[in-house]
Amino acid sequence: MTENQNRLSDMLQVMSRNGWRVTEQRKTLAKIFTEHDGYLSPKEVYDKMSTHYPSVSLDTIYRNLRMLSEMGVLEHFYFMEDGLKFRESCTDHHHHHLICLNCEKTLHFEFCPMQKGIELPGQYKIMSHRFEVYGICEECQN
C-alpha cells in the first residue's frame, strides 16, 4: 500500500469512528487532500468535487470541510489575501508552522510559545492551541 493510500485509509477510519457514513463522495473528498500537497480553498475543493459530482453544492463542501477539521482530519489556515484554506492534518506530534505567503510552502518548527508559561486572565482553561508564523521563505526571497 502506498503512503497516499495509507493516509486515505486513515482519514476514512477517522470519519467512520466519528459516526460518518463513508460514502463515495466523502472518499473522493478525502482523496483530493491526500493527493494534493498543500492548501486548498473551499472553492478549489468544490471545483475538484463538482467534476465527479456535478450536483454537489458549495454549502455541502463547506460543511464537510468544517466537520473534517473538527475531527482533526484537516487543518485550516487563514491567509490574509486568499482567505480560509484547508490541508491534510499533520498531527503525528505537537508542532507549529512557518507558512510562506508567496508559495504557501509550510515548514514545521518545534518551538511552542505555550511552554513559556503564559499568564492568562481569570480561570481560563486552555483546551488546545495553534500557532502559525506567516512570512516569505528563503526561496521566494531570492
N, CA, C and O atoms as CSV, one atom per row, in Angstrom:
chain,resi,resn,atom,element,x,y,z
A,1,MET,N,N,0.846,-1.179,0.000
A,1,MET,CA,C,0.000,0.000,0.000
A,1,MET,C,C,0.892,1.244,0.000
A,1,MET,O,O,1.854,1.316,0.765
A,2,THR,N,N,0.576,2.222,-0.855
A,2,THR,CA,C,1.383,3.436,-0.934
A,2,THR,C,C,1.094,4.345,0.256
A,2,THR,O,O,0.130,4.140,0.994
A,3,GLU,N,N,1.944,5.351,0.429
A,3,GLU,CA,C,1.751,6.309,1.527
A,3,GLU,C,C,0.416,7.040,1.375
A,3,GLU,O,O,-0.307,7.218,2.355
A,4,ASN,N,N,0.085,7.467,0.144
A,4,ASN,CA,C,-1.199,8.143,-0.084
A,4,ASN,C,C,-2.373,7.242,0.275
A,4,ASN,O,O,-3.345,7.701,0.875
A,5,GLN,N,N,-2.292,5.968,-0.084
A,5,GLN,CA,C,-3.365,5.022,0.234
A,5,GLN,C,C,-3.492,4.838,1.746
A,5,GLN,O,O,-4.605,4.744,2.266
A,6,ASN,N,N,-2.365,4.787,2.454
A,6,ASN,CA,C,-2.381,4.683,3.917
A,6,ASN,C,C,-3.036,5.905,4.545
A,6,ASN,O,O,-3.853,5.785,5.457
A,7,ARG,N,N,-2.666,7.085,4.045
A,7,ARG,CA,C,-3.243,8.325,4.584
A,7,ARG,C,C,-4.736,8.394,4.288
A,7,ARG,O,O,-5.521,8.831,5.129
A,8,LEU,N,N,-5.126,7.962,3.088
A,8,LEU,CA,C,-6.546,7.937,2.729
A,8,LEU,C,C,-7.296,6.987,3.648
A,8,LEU,O,O,-8.365,7.327,4.155
A,9,SER,N,N,-6.752,5.810,3.866
A,9,SER,CA,C,-7.371,4.832,4.753
A,9,SER,C,C,-7.519,5.386,6.166
A,9,SER,O,O,-8.554,5.200,6.806
A,10,ASP,N,N,-6.473,6.071,6.654
A,10,ASP,CA,C,-6.522,6.684,7.988
A,10,ASP,C,C,-7.631,7.726,8.074
A,10,ASP,O,O,-8.369,7.771,9.058
A,11,MET,N,N,-7.752,8.562,7.044
A,11,MET,CA,C,-8.793,9.600,7.035
A,11,MET,C,C,-10.184,8.964,7.057
A,11,MET,O,O,-11.068,9.422,7.781
A,12,LEU,N,N,-10.372,7.917,6.271
A,12,LEU,CA,C,-11.674,7.255,6.209
A,12,LEU,C,C,-12.007,6.583,7.542
A,12,LEU,O,O,-13.164,6.576,7.962
A,13,GLN,N,N,-11.000,6.020,8.204
A,13,GLN,CA,C,-11.225,5.407,9.513
A,13,GLN,C,C,-11.649,6.436,10.551
A,13,GLN,O,O,-12.514,6.160,11.383
A,14,VAL,N,N,-11.045,7.624,10.508
A,14,VAL,CA,C,-11.428,8.687,11.441
A,14,VAL,C,C,-12.872,9.095,11.189
A,14,VAL,O,O,-13.636,9.293,12.134
A,15,MET,N,N,-13.248,9.221,9.931
A,15,MET,CA,C,-14.640,9.555,9.597
A,15,MET,C,C,-15.587,8.514,10.177
A,15,MET,O,O,-16.595,8.853,10.798
A,16,SER,N,N,-15.257,7.261,9.971
A,16,SER,CA,C,-16.099,6.161,10.442
A,16,SER,C,C,-16.199,6.155,11.965
A,16,SER,O,O,-17.289,5.993,12.514
A,17,ARG,N,N,-15.065,6.332,12.650
A,17,ARG,CA,C,-15.061,6.380,14.122
A,17,ARG,C,C,-15.905,7.520,14.663
A,17,ARG,O,O,-16.423,7.441,15.777
A,18,ASN,N,N,-16.046,8.585,13.875
A,18,ASN,CA,C,-16.836,9.740,14.288
A,18,ASN,C,C,-18.298,9.635,13.852
A,18,ASN,O,O,-19.045,10.611,13.927
A,19,GLY,N,N,-18.700,8.451,13.397
A,19,GLY,CA,C,-20.094,8.211,13.071
A,19,GLY,C,C,-20.515,8.622,11.672
A,19,GLY,O,O,-21.707,8.619,11.364
A,20,TRP,N,N,-19.572,8.972,10.825
A,20,TRP,CA,C,-19.900,9.344,9.451
A,20,TRP,C,C,-20.048,8.103,8.582
A,20,TRP,O,O,-19.275,7.153,8.707
A,21,ARG,N,N,-21.030,8.115,7.716
A,21,ARG,CA,C,-21.093,7.094,6.653
A,21,ARG,C,C,-20.002,7.450,5.656
A,21,ARG,O,O,-19.892,8.604,5.241
A,22,VAL,N,N,-19.210,6.484,5.274
A,22,VAL,CA,C,-18.128,6.741,4.329
A,22,VAL,C,C,-18.672,6.486,2.925
A,22,VAL,O,O,-18.599,5.374,2.402
A,23,THR,N,N,-19.218,7.544,2.333
A,23,THR,CA,C,-19.811,7.479,1.004
A,23,THR,C,C,-18.727,7.664,-0.061
A,23,THR,O,O,-17.598,8.042,0.251
A,24,GLU,N,N,-19.079,7.398,-1.299
A,24,GLU,CA,C,-18.137,7.616,-2.403
A,24,GLU,C,C,-17.743,9.090,-2.484
A,24,GLU,O,O,-16.595,9.421,-2.781
A,25,GLN,N,N,-18.712,9.972,-2.214
A,25,GLN,CA,C,-18.429,11.405,-2.235
A,25,GLN,C,C,-17.389,11.769,-1.176
A,25,GLN,O,O,-16.473,12.543,-1.454
A,26,ARG,N,N,-17.517,11.230,0.013
A,26,ARG,CA,C,-16.553,11.527,1.082
A,26,ARG,C,C,-15.205,10.875,0.810
A,26,ARG,O,O,-14.167,11.432,1.168
A,27,LYS,N,N,-15.206,9.707,0.185
A,27,LYS,CA,C,-13.931,9.087,-0.219
A,27,LYS,C,C,-13.210,9.987,-1.212
A,27,LYS,O,O,-11.997,10.183,-1.122
A,28,THR,N,N,-13.970,10.535,-2.162
A,28,THR,CA,C,-13.383,11.433,-3.151
A,28,THR,C,C,-12.835,12.684,-2.481
A,28,THR,O,O,-11.744,13.141,-2.819
A,29,LEU,N,N,-13.578,13.237,-1.539
A,29,LEU,CA,C,-13.128,14.420,-0.803
A,29,LEU,C,C,-11.816,14.136,-0.073
A,29,LEU,O,O,-10.882,14.935,-0.142
A,30,ALA,N,N,-11.743,13.015,0.615
A,30,ALA,CA,C,-10.513,12.643,1.325
A,30,ALA,C,C,-9.365,12.436,0.346
A,30,ALA,O,O,-8.231,12.837,0.611
A,31,LYS,N,N,-9.666,11.809,-0.787
A,31,LYS,CA,C,-8.636,11.533,-1.794
A,31,LYS,C,C,-8.059,12.831,-2.361
A,31,LYS,O,O,-6.864,12.907,-2.648
A,32,ILE,N,N,-8.898,13.843,-2.521
A,32,ILE,CA,C,-8.427,15.144,-3.015
A,32,ILE,C,C,-7.316,15.673,-2.115
A,32,ILE,O,O,-6.313,16.190,-2.606
A,33,PHE,N,N,-7.489,15.546,-0.806
A,33,PHE,CA,C,-6.484,16.070,0.126
A,33,PHE,C,C,-5.253,15.180,0.224
A,33,PHE,O,O,-4.149,15.692,0.412
A,34,THR,N,N,-5.403,13.870,0.104
A,34,THR,CA,C,-4.216,13.007,0.183
A,34,THR,C,C,-3.373,13.094,-1.085
A,34,THR,O,O,-2.183,12.779,-1.067
A,35,GLU,N,N,-3.988,13.520,-2.180
A,35,GLU,CA,C,-3.241,13.644,-3.439
A,35,GLU,C,C,-2.706,15.053,-3.673
A,35,GLU,O,O,-1.942,15.274,-4.612
A,36,HIS,N,N,-3.095,16.004,-2.832
A,36,HIS,CA,C,-2.669,17.397,-3.012
A,36,HIS,C,C,-1.728,17.779,-1.874
A,36,HIS,O,O,-2.087,17.692,-0.700
A,37,ASP,N,N,-0.541,18.195,-2.234
A,37,ASP,CA,C,0.440,18.603,-1.230
A,37,ASP,C,C,0.381,20.110,-1.071
A,37,ASP,O,O,1.088,20.842,-1.764
A,38,GLY,N,N,-0.444,20.566,-0.174
A,38,GLY,CA,C,-0.577,21.999,0.036
A,38,GLY,C,C,-1.979,22.347,0.489
A,38,GLY,O,O,-2.711,21.503,1.006
A,39,TYR,N,N,-2.339,23.597,0.290
A,39,TYR,CA,C,-3.597,24.135,0.786
A,39,TYR,C,C,-4.617,24.243,-0.332
A,39,TYR,O,O,-4.275,24.496,-1.487
A,40,LEU,N,N,-5.875,24.047,0.033
A,40,LEU,CA,C,-6.975,24.200,-0.918
A,40,LEU,C,C,-8.058,25.067,-0.290
A,40,LEU,O,O,-8.420,24.888,0.873
A,41,SER,N,N,-8.559,25.993,-1.066
A,41,SER,CA,C,-9.686,26.801,-0.607
A,41,SER,C,C,-10.962,25.975,-0.786
A,41,SER,O,O,-10.974,25.021,-1.563
A,42,PRO,N,N,-12.024,26.331,-0.080
A,42,PRO,CA,C,-13.295,25.626,-0.305
A,42,PRO,C,C,-13.724,25.663,-1.770
A,42,PRO,O,O,-14.277,24.685,-2.273
A,43,LYS,N,N,-13.479,26.770,-2.455
A,43,LYS,CA,C,-13.838,26.879,-3.878
A,43,LYS,C,C,-13.026,25.903,-4.723
A,43,LYS,O,O,-13.563,25.289,-5.645
A,44,GLU,N,N,-11.736,25.756,-4.418
A,44,GLU,CA,C,-10.900,24.805,-5.157
A,44,GLU,C,C,-11.380,23.371,-4.918
A,44,GLU,O,O,-11.408,22.560,-5.843
A,45,VAL,N,N,-11.757,23.064,-3.677
A,45,VAL,CA,C,-12.297,21.735,-3.367
A,45,VAL,C,C,-13.605,21.521,-4.128
A,45,VAL,O,O,-13.831,20.462,-4.713
A,46,TYR,N,N,-14.453,22.535,-4.110
A,46,TYR,CA,C,-15.725,22.473,-4.838
A,46,TYR,C,C,-15.484,22.208,-6.322
A,46,TYR,O,O,-16.152,21.362,-6.916
A,47,ASP,N,N,-14.539,22.920,-6.920
A,47,ASP,CA,C,-14.239,22.731,-8.348
A,47,ASP,C,C,-13.792,21.297,-8.634
A,47,ASP,O,O,-14.197,20.709,-9.637
A,48,LYS,N,N,-12.964,20.738,-7.761
A,48,LYS,CA,C,-12.494,19.357,-7.945
A,48,LYS,C,C,-13.634,18.364,-7.734
A,48,LYS,O,O,-13.771,17.401,-8.489
A,49,MET,N,N,-14.450,18.597,-6.710
A,49,MET,CA,C,-15.564,17.683,-6.417
A,49,MET,C,C,-16.635,17.731,-7.500
A,49,MET,O,O,-17.205,16.699,-7.854
A,50,SER,N,N,-16.911,18.919,-8.027
A,50,SER,CA,C,-18.004,19.057,-8.990
A,50,SER,C,C,-17.700,18.383,-10.333
A,50,SER,O,O,-18.614,18.131,-11.118
A,51,THR,N,N,-16.424,18.090,-10.602
A,51,THR,CA,C,-16.126,17.336,-11.826
A,51,THR,C,C,-16.607,15.890,-11.691
A,51,THR,O,O,-16.975,15.267,-12.687
A,52,HIS,N,N,-16.608,15.356,-10.480
A,52,HIS,CA,C,-17.084,13.989,-10.224
A,52,HIS,C,C,-18.559,13.967,-9.849
A,52,HIS,O,O,-19.279,13.026,-10.182
A,53,TYR,N,N,-19.006,15.013,-9.154
A,53,TYR,CA,C,-20.373,15.092,-8.637
A,53,TYR,C,C,-20.955,16.458,-8.993
A,53,TYR,O,O,-20.918,17.372,-8.170
A,54,PRO,N,N,-21.491,16.612,-10.198
A,54,PRO,CA,C,-21.969,17.920,-10.668
A,54,PRO,C,C,-23.047,18.555,-9.783
A,54,PRO,O,O,-23.204,19.776,-9.797
A,55,SER,N,N,-23.779,17.766,-9.029
A,55,SER,CA,C,-24.857,18.334,-8.210
A,55,SER,C,C,-24.402,18.742,-6.805
A,55,SER,O,O,-25.213,19.228,-6.017
A,56,VAL,N,N,-23.131,18.555,-6.482
A,56,VAL,CA,C,-22.656,18.916,-5.147
A,56,VAL,C,C,-22.737,20.437,-4.974
A,56,VAL,O,O,-22.483,21.187,-5.916
A,57,SER,N,N,-23.088,20.881,-3.776
A,57,SER,CA,C,-23.200,22.321,-3.530
A,57,SER,C,C,-21.989,22.818,-2.750
A,57,SER,O,O,-21.324,22.058,-2.046
A,58,LEU,N,N,-21.724,24.103,-2.895
A,58,LEU,CA,C,-20.631,24.715,-2.147
A,58,LEU,C,C,-20.918,24.645,-0.646
A,58,LEU,O,O,-19.995,24.504,0.156
A,59,ASP,N,N,-22.183,24.742,-0.265
A,59,ASP,CA,C,-22.572,24.620,1.141
A,59,ASP,C,C,-22.191,23.242,1.697
A,59,ASP,O,O,-21.699,23.139,2.821
A,60,THR,N,N,-22.417,22.199,0.917
A,60,THR,CA,C,-22.040,20.836,1.331
A,60,THR,C,C,-20.533,20.738,1.521
A,60,THR,O,O,-20.061,20.118,2.473
A,61,ILE,N,N,-19.786,21.347,0.620
A,61,ILE,CA,C,-18.324,21.327,0.725
A,61,ILE,C,C,-17.884,22.037,2.009
A,61,ILE,O,O,-17.071,21.504,2.763
A,62,TYR,N,N,-18.417,23.232,2.259
A,62,TYR,CA,C,-18.062,23.964,3.481
A,62,TYR,C,C,-18.385,23.141,4.724
A,62,TYR,O,O,-17.568,23.050,5.640
A,63,ARG,N,N,-19.559,22.550,4.758
A,63,ARG,CA,C,-19.988,21.769,5.924
A,63,ARG,C,C,-19.049,20.580,6.151
A,63,ARG,O,O,-18.647,20.314,7.284
A,64,ASN,N,N,-18.702,19.870,5.084
A,64,ASN,CA,C,-17.802,18.720,5.214
A,64,ASN,C,C,-16.394,19.143,5.614
A,64,ASN,O,O,-15.757,18.469,6.423
A,65,LEU,N,N,-15.903,20.239,5.066
A,65,LEU,CA,C,-14.570,20.724,5.439
A,65,LEU,C,C,-14.528,21.110,6.914
A,65,LEU,O,O,-13.568,20.800,7.620
A,66,ARG,N,N,-15.575,21.788,7.371
A,66,ARG,CA,C,-15.640,22.178,8.787
A,66,ARG,C,C,-15.659,20.944,9.688
A,66,ARG,O,O,-14.937,20.887,10.684
A,67,MET,N,N,-16.477,19.967,9.342
A,67,MET,CA,C,-16.576,18.737,10.145
A,67,MET,C,C,-15.254,17.965,10.133
A,67,MET,O,O,-14.829,17.460,11.173
A,68,LEU,N,N,-14.605,17.867,8.978
A,68,LEU,CA,C,-13.325,17.161,8.896
A,68,LEU,C,C,-12.251,17.896,9.700
A,68,LEU,O,O,-11.358,17.272,10.273
A,69,SER,N,N,-12.345,19.204,9.735
A,69,SER,CA,C,-11.413,19.992,10.541
A,69,SER,C,C,-11.662,19.737,12.026
A,69,SER,O,O,-10.714,19.578,12.794
A,70,GLU,N,N,-12.924,19.698,12.432
A,70,GLU,CA,C,-13.257,19.421,13.834
A,70,GLU,C,C,-12.824,18.024,14.252
A,70,GLU,O,O,-12.470,17.811,15.412
A,71,MET,N,N,-12.845,17.072,13.334
A,71,MET,CA,C,-12.408,15.703,13.618
A,71,MET,C,C,-10.893,15.590,13.696
A,71,MET,O,O,-10.368,14.594,14.193
A,72,GLY,N,N,-10.184,16.611,13.206
A,72,GLY,CA,C,-8.729,16.565,13.194
A,72,GLY,C,C,-8.147,15.980,11.935
A,72,GLY,O,O,-6.934,15.791,11.846
A,73,VAL,N,N,-8.988,15.684,10.950
A,73,VAL,CA,C,-8.517,15.113,9.684
A,73,VAL,C,C,-7.880,16.192,8.818
A,73,VAL,O,O,-6.884,15.951,8.137
A,74,LEU,N,N,-8.470,17.391,8.853
A,74,LEU,CA,C,-7.939,18.525,8.104
A,74,LEU,C,C,-7.538,19.630,9.075
A,74,LEU,O,O,-8.072,19.734,10.179
A,75,GLU,N,N,-6.591,20.445,8.640
A,75,GLU,CA,C,-6.222,21.654,9.362
A,75,GLU,C,C,-6.676,22.834,8.523
A,75,GLU,O,O,-6.659,22.766,7.294
A,76,HIS,N,N,-7.079,23.906,9.170
A,76,HIS,CA,C,-7.448,25.096,8.414
A,76,HIS,C,C,-6.539,26.253,8.810
A,76,HIS,O,O,-6.108,26.381,9.956
A,77,PHE,N,N,-6.270,27.079,7.822
A,77,PHE,CA,C,-5.402,28.237,8.000
A,77,PHE,C,C,-6.058,29.421,7.319
A,77,PHE,O,O,-6.765,29.253,6.325
A,78,TYR,N,N,-5.833,30.602,7.836
A,78,TYR,CA,C,-6.395,31.797,7.232
A,78,TYR,C,C,-5.277,32.614,6.611
A,78,TYR,O,O,-4.365,33.067,7.304
A,79,PHE,N,N,-5.353,32.800,5.301
A,79,PHE,CA,C,-4.383,33.600,4.571
A,79,PHE,C,C,-4.976,34.988,4.341
A,79,PHE,O,O,-6.119,35.111,3.899
A,80,MET,N,N,-4.214,36.016,4.635
A,80,MET,CA,C,-4.710,37.387,4.529
A,80,MET,C,C,-5.293,37.689,3.155
A,80,MET,O,O,-6.365,38.286,3.063
A,81,GLU,N,N,-4.616,37.292,2.098
A,81,GLU,CA,C,-5.062,37.594,0.736
A,81,GLU,C,C,-6.096,36.595,0.218
A,81,GLU,O,O,-7.038,36.978,-0.477
A,82,ASP,N,N,-5.921,35.330,0.552
A,82,ASP,CA,C,-6.718,34.268,-0.062
A,82,ASP,C,C,-7.790,33.676,0.846
A,82,ASP,O,O,-8.547,32.810,0.409
A,83,GLY,N,N,-7.872,34.112,2.077
A,83,GLY,CA,C,-8.905,33.625,2.981
A,83,GLY,C,C,-8.623,32.237,3.526
A,83,GLY,O,O,-7.472,31.806,3.607
A,84,LEU,N,N,-9.678,31.552,3.893
A,84,LEU,CA,C,-9.600,30.247,4.546
A,84,LEU,C,C,-9.168,29.161,3.574
A,84,LEU,O,O,-9.691,29.057,2.464
A,85,LYS,N,N,-8.208,28.357,4.007
A,85,LYS,CA,C,-7.739,27.216,3.206
A,85,LYS,C,C,-7.554,26.021,4.127
A,85,LYS,O,O,-7.358,26.168,5.334
A,86,PHE,N,N,-7.618,24.847,3.539
A,86,PHE,CA,C,-7.506,23.596,4.282
A,86,PHE,C,C,-6.402,22.739,3.695
A,86,PHE,O,O,-6.039,22.869,2.526
A,87,ARG,N,N,-5.877,21.859,4.535
A,87,ARG,CA,C,-4.933,20.844,4.076
A,87,ARG,C,C,-5.032,19.646,4.999
A,87,ARG,O,O,-5.607,19.722,6.085
A,88,GLU,N,N,-4.469,18.552,4.554
A,88,GLU,CA,C,-4.474,17.339,5.363
A,88,GLU,C,C,-3.740,17.615,6.668
A,88,GLU,O,O,-2.696,18.267,6.679
A,89,SER,N,N,-4.285,17.119,7.749
A,89,SER,CA,C,-3.720,17.351,9.063
A,89,SER,C,C,-2.394,16.627,9.223
A,89,SER,O,O,-2.197,15.528,8.705
A,90,CYS,N,N,-1.499,17.265,9.947
A,90,CYS,CA,C,-0.198,16.645,10.247
A,90,CYS,C,C,-0.072,16.553,11.757
A,90,CYS,O,O,0.678,17.311,12.373
A,91,THR,N,N,-0.800,15.634,12.346
A,91,THR,CA,C,-0.888,15.567,13.807
A,91,THR,C,C,-0.062,14.447,14.421
A,91,THR,O,O,-0.423,13.922,15.473
A,92,ASP,N,N,1.033,14.076,13.784
A,92,ASP,CA,C,1.835,12.994,14.345
A,92,ASP,C,C,2.549,13.406,15.634
A,92,ASP,O,O,2.902,12.550,16.445
A,93,HIS,N,N,2.763,14.697,15.826
A,93,HIS,CA,C,3.316,15.205,17.080
A,93,HIS,C,C,3.032,16.709,17.168
A,93,HIS,O,O,2.676,17.335,16.169
A,94,HIS,N,N,3.189,17.280,18.352
A,94,HIS,CA,C,2.905,18.697,18.560
A,94,HIS,C,C,3.980,19.548,17.904
A,94,HIS,O,O,5.168,19.394,18.186
A,95,HIS,N,N,3.557,20.438,17.037
A,95,HIS,CA,C,4.473,21.365,16.388
A,95,HIS,C,C,3.666,22.549,15.864
A,95,HIS,O,O,2.438,22.566,15.942
A,96,HIS,N,N,4.374,23.527,15.333
A,96,HIS,CA,C,3.734,24.716,14.776
A,96,HIS,C,C,4.272,24.941,13.370
A,96,HIS,O,O,5.116,24.180,12.897
A,97,HIS,N,N,3.785,25.983,12.700
A,97,HIS,CA,C,4.078,26.142,11.276
A,97,HIS,C,C,4.633,27.517,10.922
A,97,HIS,O,O,4.224,28.541,11.469
A,98,LEU,N,N,5.579,27.499,9.986
A,98,LEU,CA,C,6.030,28.681,9.267
A,98,LEU,C,C,5.425,28.545,7.880
A,98,LEU,O,O,5.645,27.533,7.214
A,99,ILE,N,N,4.669,29.538,7.427
A,99,ILE,CA,C,3.962,29.431,6.156
A,99,ILE,C,C,4.372,30.585,5.250
A,99,ILE,O,O,4.269,31.751,5.630
A,100,CYS,N,N,4.838,30.251,4.051
A,100,CYS,CA,C,5.238,31.258,3.085
A,100,CYS,C,C,3.985,31.853,2.432
A,100,CYS,O,O,3.151,31.124,1.897
A,101,LEU,N,N,3.866,33.159,2.482
A,101,LEU,CA,C,2.713,33.850,1.896
A,101,LEU,C,C,2.761,33.858,0.372
A,101,LEU,O,O,1.749,34.111,-0.283
A,102,ASN,N,N,3.937,33.582,-0.194
A,102,ASN,CA,C,4.077,33.595,-1.643
A,102,ASN,C,C,3.771,32.226,-2.257
A,102,ASN,O,O,2.886,32.110,-3.104
A,103,CYS,N,N,4.496,31.201,-1.834
A,103,CYS,CA,C,4.340,29.864,-2.437
A,103,CYS,C,C,3.548,28.900,-1.555
A,103,CYS,O,O,3.233,27.790,-1.983
A,104,GLU,N,N,3.225,29.309,-0.342
A,104,GLU,CA,C,2.479,28.528,0.643
A,104,GLU,C,C,3.222,27.293,1.148
A,104,GLU,O,O,2.621,26.404,1.752
A,105,LYS,N,N,4.534,27.244,0.898
A,105,LYS,CA,C,5.328,26.160,1.471
A,105,LYS,C,C,5.249,26.270,2.983
A,105,LYS,O,O,5.299,27.369,3.535
A,106,THR,N,N,5.127,25.137,3.649
A,106,THR,CA,C,4.979,25.111,5.092
A,106,THR,C,C,6.121,24.329,5.713
A,106,THR,O,O,6.434,23.216,5.291
A,107,LEU,N,N,6.734,24.922,6.712
A,107,LEU,CA,C,7.772,24.241,7.474
A,107,LEU,C,C,7.281,24.081,8.901
A,107,LEU,O,O,6.621,24.965,9.449
A,108,HIS,N,N,7.609,22.949,9.491
A,108,HIS,CA,C,7.252,22.705,10.885
A,108,HIS,C,C,8.385,23.203,11.765
A,108,HIS,O,O,9.556,23.120,11.396
A,109,PHE,N,N,8.026,23.722,12.934
A,109,PHE,CA,C,9.057,24.024,13.918
A,109,PHE,C,C,8.551,23.602,15.286
A,109,PHE,O,O,7.351,23.642,15.558
A,110,GLU,N,N,9.466,23.204,16.129
A,110,GLU,CA,C,9.120,22.570,17.400
A,110,GLU,C,C,8.898,23.556,18.539
A,110,GLU,O,O,8.286,23.190,19.542
A,111,PHE,N,N,9.372,24.789,18.423
A,111,PHE,CA,C,9.192,25.765,19.492
A,111,PHE,C,C,7.703,25.994,19.745
A,111,PHE,O,O,6.928,26.169,18.805
A,112,CYS,N,N,7.316,25.993,20.990
A,112,CYS,CA,C,5.921,26.238,21.351
A,112,CYS,C,C,5.862,27.382,22.356
A,112,CYS,O,O,6.359,27.244,23.474
A,113,PRO,N,N,5.267,28.502,21.977
A,113,PRO,CA,C,5.212,29.638,22.902
A,113,PRO,C,C,4.406,29.344,24.171
A,113,PRO,O,O,4.575,30.028,25.181
A,114,MET,N,N,3.546,28.347,24.128
A,114,MET,CA,C,2.747,28.000,25.305
A,114,MET,C,C,3.598,27.381,26.402
A,114,MET,O,O,3.198,27.385,27.566
A,115,GLN,N,N,4.753,26.856,26.056
A,115,GLN,CA,C,5.624,26.235,27.048
A,115,GLN,C,C,6.430,27.271,27.834
A,115,GLN,O,O,7.195,26.912,28.729
A,116,LYS,N,N,6.263,28.545,27.503
A,116,LYS,CA,C,6.989,29.608,28.185
A,116,LYS,C,C,6.237,30.129,29.400
A,116,LYS,O,O,6.685,31.092,30.021
A,117,GLY,N,N,5.121,29.532,29.754
A,117,GLY,CA,C,4.385,29.939,30.941
A,117,GLY,C,C,3.630,31.242,30.770
A,117,GLY,O,O,3.931,32.224,31.449
A,118,ILE,N,N,2.684,31.268,29.904
A,118,ILE,CA,C,1.877,32.459,29.646
A,118,ILE,C,C,0.869,32.654,30.773
A,118,ILE,O,O,0.182,31.714,31.172
A,119,GLU,N,N,0.788,33.867,31.276
A,119,GLU,CA,C,-0.210,34.184,32.305
A,119,GLU,C,C,-1.481,34.658,31.621
A,119,GLU,O,O,-1.462,35.607,30.837
A,120,LEU,N,N,-2.579,33.990,31.925
A,120,LEU,CA,C,-3.864,34.325,31.333
A,120,LEU,C,C,-4.791,34.908,32.384
A,120,LEU,O,O,-4.667,34.587,33.566
A,121,PRO,N,N,-5.720,35.764,31.966
A,121,PRO,CA,C,-6.654,36.344,32.935
A,121,PRO,C,C,-7.647,35.316,33.460
A,121,PRO,O,O,-8.019,34.382,32.749
A,122,GLY,N,N,-8.068,35.489,34.690
A,122,GLY,CA,C,-9.111,34.643,35.264
A,122,GLY,C,C,-8.712,33.181,35.354
A,122,GLY,O,O,-7.534,32.842,35.472
A,123,GLN,N,N,-9.701,32.341,35.298
A,123,GLN,CA,C,-9.506,30.894,35.410
A,123,GLN,C,C,-9.594,30.225,34.039
A,123,GLN,O,O,-10.128,29.123,33.909
A,124,TYR,N,N,-9.074,30.891,33.036
A,124,TYR,CA,C,-9.165,30.393,31.674
A,124,TYR,C,C,-8.455,29.056,31.551
A,124,TYR,O,O,-7.289,28.935,31.927
A,125,LYS,N,N,-9.142,28.060,31.031
A,125,LYS,CA,C,-8.564,26.734,30.846
A,125,LYS,C,C,-8.341,26.491,29.355
A,125,LYS,O,O,-9.295,26.443,28.579
A,126,ILE,N,N,-7.106,26.340,28.966
A,126,ILE,CA,C,-6.758,26.119,27.559
A,126,ILE,C,C,-6.983,24.653,27.214
A,126,ILE,O,O,-6.487,23.754,27.893
A,127,MET,N,N,-7.737,24.433,26.152
A,127,MET,CA,C,-8.024,23.077,25.691
A,127,MET,C,C,-7.107,22.681,24.531
A,127,MET,O,O,-6.724,21.517,24.416
A,128,SER,N,N,-6.761,23.623,23.688
A,128,SER,CA,C,-5.830,23.392,22.590
A,128,SER,C,C,-5.367,24.750,22.081
A,128,SER,O,O,-5.895,25.786,22.486
A,129,HIS,N,N,-4.393,24.742,21.206
A,129,HIS,CA,C,-3.918,25.987,20.630
A,129,HIS,C,C,-3.248,25.713,19.295
A,129,HIS,O,O,-2.882,24.580,18.980
A,130,ARG,N,N,-3.096,26.779,18.516
A,130,ARG,CA,C,-2.395,26.733,17.243
A,130,ARG,C,C,-1.518,27.970,17.159
A,130,ARG,O,O,-1.846,29.019,17.713
A,131,PHE,N,N,-0.418,27.834,16.470
A,131,PHE,CA,C,0.490,28.959,16.324
A,131,PHE,C,C,1.110,28.863,14.938
A,131,PHE,O,O,1.826,27.909,14.634
A,132,GLU,N,N,0.832,29.855,14.101
A,132,GLU,CA,C,1.403,29.909,12.763
A,132,GLU,C,C,2.132,31.233,12.593
A,132,GLU,O,O,1.697,32.274,13.085
A,133,VAL,N,N,3.245,31.166,11.887
A,133,VAL,CA,C,4.001,32.364,11.554
A,133,VAL,C,C,3.997,32.469,10.033
A,133,VAL,O,O,4.405,31.543,9.332
A,134,TYR,N,N,3.530,33.607,9.537
A,134,TYR,CA,C,3.457,33.840,8.095
A,134,TYR,C,C,4.597,34.759,7.682
A,134,TYR,O,O,4.887,35.748,8.354
A,135,GLY,N,N,5.238,34.422,6.572
A,135,GLY,CA,C,6.333,35.243,6.077
A,135,GLY,C,C,6.665,34.844,4.651
A,135,GLY,O,O,5.814,34.311,3.940
A,136,ILE,N,N,7.895,35.097,4.231
A,136,ILE,CA,C,8.361,34.752,2.884
A,136,ILE,C,C,9.550,33.802,3.039
A,136,ILE,O,O,10.534,34.138,3.697
A,137,CYS,N,N,9.457,32.627,2.437
A,137,CYS,CA,C,10.522,31.631,2.571
A,137,CYS,C,C,11.797,32.093,1.848
A,137,CYS,O,O,11.777,33.040,1.062
A,138,GLU,N,N,12.871,31.416,2.131
A,138,GLU,CA,C,14.178,31.765,1.570
A,138,GLU,C,C,14.176,31.699,0.043
A,138,GLU,O,O,14.743,32.566,-0.622
A,139,GLU,N,N,13.532,30.664,-0.512
A,139,GLU,CA,C,13.493,30.512,-1.972
A,139,GLU,C,C,12.756,31.663,-2.637
A,139,GLU,O,O,13.191,32.158,-3.677
A,140,CYS,N,N,11.633,32.097,-2.043
A,140,CYS,CA,C,10.857,33.193,-2.634
A,140,CYS,C,C,11.533,34.540,-2.458
A,140,CYS,O,O,11.257,35.471,-3.215
A,141,GLN,N,N,12.416,34.662,-1.471
A,141,GLN,CA,C,13.153,35.917,-1.281
A,141,GLN,C,C,14.203,36.116,-2.375
A,141,GLN,O,O,14.575,37.247,-2.690
A,142,ASN,N,N,14.673,35.016,-2.946
A,142,ASN,CA,C,15.733,35.092,-3.984
A,142,ASN,C,C,15.165,35.382,-5.343
A,142,ASN,O,O,15.912,35.477,-6.317
